[in-house]
């Protein structure tokens, strides 16, 4: 029996995770991570009060202690500031991946260990494996439609050793049935959407609240001015809609294929494989983090360039300064600086890093 702190988000997955931990005989405490409140007139729906009430109701139903852990300051410093700085510098950051490493299995895990807990359990659809050498690996979740191991790709070994994923062996319909069987208050609650802990708000609205508009030209790949943008931070590579440029070519839309930060220009091109900047096989990935053993030689493994993308065969070659040259076997659409690339081998999550150079 272990002492486990379950991160209760107010959703069905973490609720079932807590129930399963209790059923397995562990000493369980539930905690809601209060990372964000919808302050400063920010638009959008941040249902943290509803979520904390639902989490509390689950804890009461299970008969376990419940806590609210205030991590607002750390979340601002580690996630919001990172997010805003990334967009200001012209990249497209991924707050959800960083949130897991820096918050759930960062400051929240530190809190848990300080309080005498051995593990933090969450509702992630991923699996944990203890290896023969005593290390811990993370495996893709059993449900291919819900696998969330991608979001854990920046975790490190000491974090994986203290992490538990009780629903990782289950399919989503099984989790719903378990919630009903445990008679949990969240059994029929819809899955949450939006930015990690911030809630259902458009990224453009969130950014506009903190980063002032900086209008400039929209040009095509030949240099012809096609319109005006409101700020480079409001657009991302591969974006088909929302840039406001109508295509003069019937049946083929303009998409965002690049940014020129020096000239404050947004570059658009046609949705074609020959369009420069839109499709590529080559990239450099930095800020690498490995769950278990690092990839330190030329190897053929699998890379997942975004959540919901298929894993793709790649050749990786270590470079100086802890970076990887990554060559995809097939051309990839809209690989984006700042986004996360996760690496796998036969379903095992090796680690991940940040796209730094594309093409």
C-alpha positions in Angstrom: 0.0 0.0 0.0 1.3 3.4 -0.9 0.4 7.0 0.0 -1.0 8.6 -3.1 -2.0 12.2 -3.9 -4.5 12.2 -6.7 -4.8 15.3 -8.8 -8.5 15.8 -8.9 -9.3 18.2 -11.8 -13.1 17.9 -11.5 -13.3 15.6 -14.6 -14.3 12.0 -14.9 -10.9 10.6 -15.7 -9.2 11.9 -12.5 -12.3 10.9 -10.5 -12.0 7.3 -11.7 -8.3 7.4 -11.1 -8.9 8.3 -7.4 -11.6 5.6 -7.1 -9.2 2.9 -8.6 -6.4 3.9 -6.3 -8.7 3.6 -3.3 -10.0 0.2 -4.6 -6.5 -1.1 -4.8 -6.0 -0.4 -1.1 -3.8 2.7 -1.3 -4.0 5.6 1.2 -5.5 8.3 -1.0 -5.9 12.0 -0.7 -7.5 14.2 -3.4 -6.2 17.6 -4.3 -7.3 20.3 -6.8 -4.5 22.3 -8.3 -5.6 25.9 -8.3 -3.5 27.3 -11.0 -5.6 30.0 -12.6 -8.5 32.2 -12.0 -10.2 34.2 -14.7 -8.8 37.6 -13.6 -8.2 41.0 -15.2 -11.4 40.7 -17.4 -10.0 38.0 -19.6 -12.6 36.7 -22.0 -13.7 33.1 -22.1 -14.9 30.5 -19.7 -12.7 29.4 -16.8 -14.8 27.1 -14.8 -12.4 26.6 -11.9 -15.0 27.1 -9.2 -17.3 24.5 -10.8 -14.3 22.1 -11.2 -13.2 22.5 -7.6 -16.7 21.8 -6.4 -17.0 18.7 -8.5 -13.6 17.5 -7.3 -14.7 18.1 -3.7 -17.9 16.2 -4.4 -15.9 13.2 -5.7 -13.7 13.2 -2.7 -16.7 13.2 -0.4 -18.3 10.4 -2.3 -15.1 8.3 -1.9 -14.6 9.3 1.7 -11.2 10.7 1.2 -9.5 13.9 2.4 -9.6 16.8 -0.1 -7.3 19.8 -0.4 -7.0 22.8 -2.7 -3.4 23.5 -3.5 -2.7 27.1 -4.5 -0.1 27.2 -7.3 -1.3 30.4 -9.1 2.1 32.2 -8.7 4.1 29.2 -10.1 1.6 28.7 -12.9 2.0 32.4 -14.0 5.8 32.1 -13.8 6.2 28.7 -15.5 3.4 28.5 -17.9 1.7 31.8 -18.7 5.0 33.8 -19.0 6.5 31.0 -21.1 3.4 31.0 -23.3 3.4 34.8 -23.8 7.1 35.1 -24.4 6.9 32.3 -27.0 4.2 34.1 -29.0 6.0 37.4 -28.7 9.1 35.9 -30.1 7.2 34.5 -33.1 7.0 30.8 -32.2 3.9 28.7 -31.3 4.5 27.2 -27.8 2.6 24.2 -26.3 1.4 25.1 -22.8 -0.2 21.7 -22.2 3.0 19.7 -22.5 4.9 22.1 -20.3 2.1 22.1 -17.8 2.6 18.4 -17.1 6.3 18.7 -16.6 6.4 22.0 -14.7 3.1 21.9 -12.8 1.5 18.5 -12.3 4.7 16.6 -12.1 6.8 19.6 -11.1 5.6 21.9 -8.3 2.6 19.7 -7.5 4.8 16.6 -7.3 7.3 18.5 -5.1 4.4 19.5 -2.8 3.3 15.8 -2.7 6.7 14.5 -1.7 7.1 17.2 0.9 3.8 16.1 2.4 4.9 12.5 2.6 3.2 11.1 -0.4 5.0 8.5 -2.6 3.1 9.1 -5.8 1.0 11.6 -7.7 -1.8 9.9 -9.7 -3.6 11.7 -12.6 -6.2 10.8 -15.1 -3.9 10.7 -18.1 -4.4 8.0 -20.7 -0.9 6.6 -20.5 0.8 3.6 -19.0 3.6 3.2 -16.5 6.1 0.3 -16.6 8.7 -0.6 -14.1 11.8 -2.0 -15.9 14.1 -4.7 -14.8 16.9 -2.2 -14.0 14.6 -0.3 -11.6 13.8 2.6 -14.0 10.4 3.5 -15.1 9.1 3.9 -18.6 5.9 5.5 -20.0 3.9 3.6 -22.6 1.2 4.8 -24.9 -2.3 4.5 -23.4 -4.4 1.4 -24.2 -7.0 3.6 -25.9 -5.5 4.7 -29.2 -8.2 7.4 -29.5 -7.4 8.9 -26.1 -3.6 8.2 -25.8 -2.1 11.3 -24.0 1.5 10.1 -23.6 2.4 12.9 -26.1 1.6 15.4 -23.4 4.1 13.7 -21.0 6.9 13.8 -23.5 9.0 16.4 -21.6 8.9 14.4 -18.3 12.1 13.1 -16.8 12.9 9.9 -14.9 12.5 11.2 -11.4 9.1 12.4 -12.3 8.0 9.2 -14.0 9.1 7.2 -10.9 6.6 9.1 -8.8 3.7 9.1 -11.4 0.8 6.8 -11.6 -1.8 6.7 -14.4 -4.6 4.4 -13.2 -6.9 4.8 -16.2 -4.1 4.2 -18.8 -5.0 0.6 -19.2 -8.7 1.4 -20.0 -10.7 2.6 -22.9 -12.7 5.8 -22.5 -16.1 4.0 -22.5 -14.8 1.8 -19.8 -13.8 4.8 -17.7 -17.3 6.2 -18.1 -18.8 2.8 -17.0 -16.5 2.7 -14.0 -17.5 6.2 -13.0 -21.2 5.1 -13.1 -20.3 1.9 -11.2 -18.6 4.0 -8.5 -21.6 6.3 -8.6 -19.3 9.3 -9.0 -20.8 12.8 -9.4 -18.7 13.4 -12.5 -19.8 10.3 -14.3 -21.6 12.2 -17.1 -19.6 15.4 -17.1 -18.3 16.4 -20.5 -14.5 16.4 -21.1 -12.9 19.8 -20.6 -11.6 21.8 -23.5 -9.2 24.7 -23.9 -5.8 25.7 -22.6 -4.4 23.7 -19.7 -6.1 25.1 -16.5 -7.2 28.3 -18.2 -10.3 26.9 -19.8 -12.3 27.4 -22.9 -11.0 30.6 -24.4 -9.7 31.2 -27.9 -6.0 31.5 -28.0 -6.2 34.6 -30.1 -8.5 36.3 -27.4 -6.1 35.2 -24.7 -3.1 36.6 -26.5 -4.8 39.8 -27.5 -5.5 40.5 -23.8 -1.7 40.5 -23.0 0.1 41.1 -26.3 -0.8 44.3 -28.2 -1.7 44.0 -31.9 1.2 44.7 -34.3 -0.2 45.0 -37.8 1.8 44.3 -40.9 1.7 43.0 -44.4 0.6 39.6 -45.5 2.6 38.6 -48.6 2.6 35.5 -50.8 5.7 33.4 -51.5 6.5 35.7 -54.5 6.5 38.8 -52.3 3.3 40.3 -53.5 1.3 42.0 -50.7 -2.1 40.2 -50.2 -3.5 41.9 -47.2 -2.8 43.0 -43.6 -2.4 40.9 -40.5 -3.1 42.0 -36.9 0.1 40.6 -35.3 2.3 37.6 -36.2 1.6 36.1 -32.8 -2.0 35.5 -33.8 -1.2 33.1 -36.6 0.4 29.7 -36.9 2.0 27.7 -39.7 -0.4 25.7 -41.7 -3.4 27.9 -40.7 -6.1 27.7 -43.4 -8.7 30.1 -42.0 -8.7 33.4 -40.2 -6.0 35.1 -42.1 -8.4 37.0 -44.2 -6.8 36.4 -47.6 -9.0 35.1 -50.3 -7.5 32.8 -52.9 -7.4 33.8 -56.5 -7.0 30.2 -57.5 -10.3 28.3 -57.4 -10.3 25.1 -55.3 -6.9 25.9 -53.6 -6.8 27.9 -50.4 -4.1 30.2 -49.1 -2.4 28.9 -45.9 0.2 30.4 -43.6 3.6 29.1 -44.6 6.0 31.4 -42.8 6.7 34.5 -40.8 9.3 37.2 -41.3 9.7 38.7 -37.9 12.3 41.3 -39.0 9.9 42.8 -41.5 6.7 41.9 -39.5 5.4 40.0 -42.5 3.1 37.0 -42.6 3.7 34.7 -45.6 1.0 32.7 -47.3 1.1 30.1 -50.0 -1.2 27.6 -51.7 -2.1 24.3 -50.1 0.2 22.3 -52.3 3.0 19.9 -51.5 5.4 22.0 -53.6 4.7 25.2 -51.6 8.0 26.3 -49.9 7.8 26.2 -46.1 4.6 24.2 -45.9 5.9 20.7 -46.3 9.3 19.3 -45.2 11.1 16.2 -44.0 13.9 17.8 -42.1 14.0 19.7 -38.8 16.1 20.3 -35.7 14.7 19.6 -32.3 16.2 21.1 -29.2 15.4 21.5 -25.4 15.4 17.7 -25.3 14.1 15.8 -22.3 14.3 12.0 -21.9 12.0 9.9 -19.8 14.5 7.1 -19.4 17.6 6.6 -21.5 18.6 9.5 -23.9 18.9 9.0 -27.6 22.6 9.6 -28.2 23.4 7.8 -31.5 22.0 7.8 -35.0 18.9 5.7 -34.9 15.6 5.0 -36.6 12.7 5.6 -34.2 9.2 7.1 -34.3 8.3 10.7 -33.9 4.9 12.3 -33.3 5.0 16.0 -34.3 1.7 17.0 -32.7 -1.1 15.6 -30.6 -3.6 13.6 -32.7 -0.9 13.1 -35.3 0.2 9.6 -36.3 3.7 8.5 -35.2 6.0 8.6 -38.1 9.3 6.8 -38.9 12.3 9.1 -38.5 16.1 9.0 -38.5 17.6 11.0 -35.6 21.2 12.2 -35.5 22.6 13.9 -32.3 24.0 17.4 -32.9 26.1 19.7 -30.7 24.4 21.6 -27.8 22.1 18.7 -27.1 20.0 18.9 -30.2 18.7 16.3 -32.7 18.6 16.4 -36.4 15.3 14.7 -37.3 14.6 13.4 -40.8 11.1 12.1 -41.4 10.6 9.2 -43.9 7.6 11.1 -45.3 7.1 14.8 -45.8 5.2 16.5 -42.9 2.8 19.4 -43.2 3.4 22.6 -41.1 6.0 21.6 -38.6 6.0 24.6 -36.4 8.8 26.2 -34.3 7.9 26.1 -30.6 5.7 23.0 -30.9 6.6 19.7 -29.3 8.0 16.6 -31.0 7.6 13.4 -29.0 9.8 10.3 -29.7 8.7 6.7 -29.4 10.1 3.2 -29.9 7.6 0.3 -30.1 5.0 2.3 -28.1 7.4 3.4 -25.4 7.7 7.1 -24.9 11.4 8.0 -25.1 11.1 11.7 -24.6 10.6 14.9 -26.6 11.8 18.3 -27.5 10.9 21.6 -29.2 11.0 22.2 -32.9 13.7 24.9 -33.4 14.6 24.8 -37.1 12.3 23.6 -39.9 13.5 22.5 -43.4 
